[in-house]
């Protein structure tokens, strides 16, 4: 079984945002897959995806703080500045984290750890709406 669709994500402010529920709601066919994979591609260069702790909001704030310190705005390093001071740092952060995730499916569910969730990492102050291409593939379970 193969399923592919675009998942539209609403604009969010800079930060790390849990999107697990939004992705799962957009892919009801996931429940039909006994064993397989879900691949996500974020179609942007100034945001990224990651898998991390889904319980404590402190984790999201701490990740944001670390990335903002590690990849500062208004650095002498940046020559690509026409789109604002947050643009080039956003590209670097997106390259560090990446734009894809590939996750296992078992028994019609993502096989995530108890405290794991999917994050949209918005690296711009106003990044706008974001788009994922989600691809599911695997064996269907008994009907």
Buried (B, 14 or more C-beta within 10 A) or exposed (E): EEBEEEBEBEEBEBBBBBBBEBBBEBBEBBEBBBBBBBBBBBEBEBBBBBBBBBEEEEBBEEBBEEBBEEBEBEEEEBEEEEEEBBBBBBBBBBEBBEBEBEBEBEEBEBEBEEEBBBBBBBBBEEBEEBEBBBBBBBEEEEE
